[in-house]
Amino acid sequence: MNRDTRRSREGAFHAYRLMDRHDEAGRWRPNVDIYETEQALVVVMDLAGVSPDNLSVDVTPRSMTVTGKRTRLVRNTVRRIHRLEIPHGAFETVIDLPAPVDPAQAQASAHDGLLEVILPLPVPFRPEVTAQAKGPR
């Protein structure tokens, strides 16, 4: 494959990748991992460059909404831009949760460019059954 063909393919793939990372309103969408432990759902979002002061997390029993803003770090002294791939600006991500959670117990922390939200699963309803001893028959 010659160099121009390779560049053309890379450019098309790059444009598709960037398009896929934005919502219908043109806002960027952070990458998200969701996994489940015995006690909780864990949501991890890639938010490198987003200050915790610019984040809002809202949890309901069946969904989680994260809104925030990442500012572009391009310096005023830039002579020419060769590539801009890091999305910036406002974002809103609504996640439908695969199981109901207890919003009052949600815990969020930001570290190493990641937002981690731990959403405890409710304890299944287990009726308490007590045995009563009966006298001899």
Secondary structure per residue as TSV (DSSP state, phi and psi in degrees):
chain	resnum	aa	ss	phi	psi
A	1	M	-	360.0	130.2
A	2	N	-	-78.3	167.6
A	3	R	H	-61.0	-42.6
A	4	D	H	-65.8	-40.4
A	5	T	H	-64.2	-43.3
A	6	R	H	-62.4	-43.9
A	7	R	H	-62.7	-39.7
A	8	S	H	-63.4	-44.8
A	9	R	H	-65.0	-42.9
A	10	E	H	-61.4	-40.6
A	11	G	H	-64.7	-41.7
A	12	A	H	-65.6	-43.9
A	13	F	H	-64.4	-42.1
A	14	H	H	-60.6	-44.9
A	15	A	H	-62.8	-40.4
A	16	Y	H	-64.6	-43.9
A	17	R	H	-60.7	-44.4
A	18	L	H	-66.9	-38.2
A	19	M	H	-63.8	-38.8
A	20	D	H	-67.8	-21.1
A	21	R	T	-94.2	13.9
A	22	H	B	-125.8	148.5
A	23	D	-	-85.9	-175.5
A	24	E	T	-62.3	-28.3
A	25	A	T	-86.4	2.2
A	26	G	S	87.6	1.6
A	27	R	-	-78.9	146.1
A	28	W	B	-74.9	154.7
A	29	R	-	-120.3	124.3
A	30	P	-	-71.6	152.3
A	31	N	-	-70.5	143.8
A	32	V	E	-133.3	137.4
A	33	D	E	-115.0	138.8
A	34	I	E	-131.3	127.7
A	35	Y	E	-141.0	164.6
A	36	E	E	-121.3	136.4
A	37	T	-	-109.1	-175.8
A	38	E	S	-62.7	-31.7
A	39	Q	S	-107.7	-16.0
A	40	A	E	-156.3	161.3
A	41	L	E	-93.0	141.5
A	42	V	E	-122.1	124.9
A	43	V	E	-113.9	126.6
A	44	V	E	-122.0	126.8
A	45	M	E	-119.0	137.9
A	46	D	E	-83.3	103.8
A	47	L	-	-127.4	42.4
A	48	A	T	-55.4	132.8
A	49	G	T	84.6	-1.3
A	50	V	-	-99.4	122.0
A	51	S	-	-70.8	137.8
A	52	P	G	-55.6	-25.9
A	53	D	G	-68.3	-18.9
A	54	N	G	-101.3	19.4
A	55	L	E	-117.7	146.9
A	56	S	E	-136.9	131.5
A	57	V	E	-122.1	125.8
A	58	D	E	-124.1	124.0
A	59	V	E	-118.0	132.2
A	60	T	-	-116.1	172.9
A	61	P	S	-58.7	-26.2
A	62	R	S	-121.5	1.5
A	63	S	E	-152.9	164.6
A	64	M	E	-138.3	132.8
A	65	T	E	-118.6	128.8
A	66	V	E	-120.6	125.3
A	67	T	E	-123.0	153.0
A	68	G	E	-178.8	-169.7
A	69	K	E	-150.5	135.9
A	70	R	E	-117.4	130.2
A	71	T	-	-93.7	148.4
A	72	R	-	-75.7	141.1
A	73	L	-	-101.7	23.2
A	74	V	-	-70.5	129.4
A	75	R	-	-80.9	153.5
A	76	N	T	-65.8	-19.8
A	77	T	T	-90.6	11.7
A	78	V	-	-65.5	129.7
A	79	R	-	-88.8	-41.6
A	80	R	-	-152.5	140.6
A	81	I	-	-101.5	129.9
A	82	H	-	-101.9	-27.4
A	83	R	-	-163.0	133.6
A	84	L	-	-130.6	104.1
A	85	E	-	-114.1	-19.6
A	86	I	S	-80.1	116.3
A	87	P	-	-68.1	151.4
A	88	H	-	-142.7	171.1
A	89	G	E	101.6	-167.4
A	90	A	E	-76.4	151.4
A	91	F	E	-144.4	157.3
A	92	E	E	-145.7	126.3
A	93	T	E	-123.6	123.1
A	94	V	E	-108.3	124.0
A	95	I	E	-114.9	120.4
A	96	D	E	-79.0	122.5
A	97	L	-	-82.5	142.1
A	98	P	S	-75.3	-8.8
A	99	A	S	-150.7	153.1
A	100	P	-	-68.1	145.9
A	101	V	-	-128.2	170.3
A	102	D	-	-100.5	99.4
A	103	P	G	-58.0	-32.6
A	104	A	G	-65.4	-21.0
A	105	Q	G	-101.0	3.4
A	106	A	-	-63.4	141.4
A	107	Q	E	-130.4	130.7
A	108	A	E	-122.4	143.0
A	109	S	E	-145.5	147.9
A	110	A	E	-117.2	128.8
A	111	H	E	-159.6	143.0
A	112	D	T	53.8	34.4
A	113	G	T	79.9	9.2
A	114	L	E	-120.0	144.7
A	115	L	E	-103.6	125.2
A	116	E	E	-117.0	124.6
A	117	V	E	-119.6	122.2
A	118	I	E	-102.5	121.5
A	119	L	E	-116.8	97.7
A	120	P	E	-59.7	136.9
A	121	L	-	-81.6	141.5
A	122	P	-	-65.7	147.1
A	123	V	-	-68.8	128.7
A	124	P	-	-58.6	144.5
A	125	F	-	-67.6	120.9
A	126	R	-	-128.9	107.1
A	127	P	-	-63.1	136.6
A	128	E	-	-81.1	125.9
A	129	V	-	-114.5	126.3
A	130	T	-	-115.7	140.7
A	131	A	-	-93.2	137.8
A	132	Q	-	-114.1	132.4
A	133	A	-	-76.3	136.6
A	134	K	-	-106.3	155.4
A	135	G	-	-67.7	171.9
A	136	P	-	-61.1	148.5
A	137	R	-	-91.3	360.0
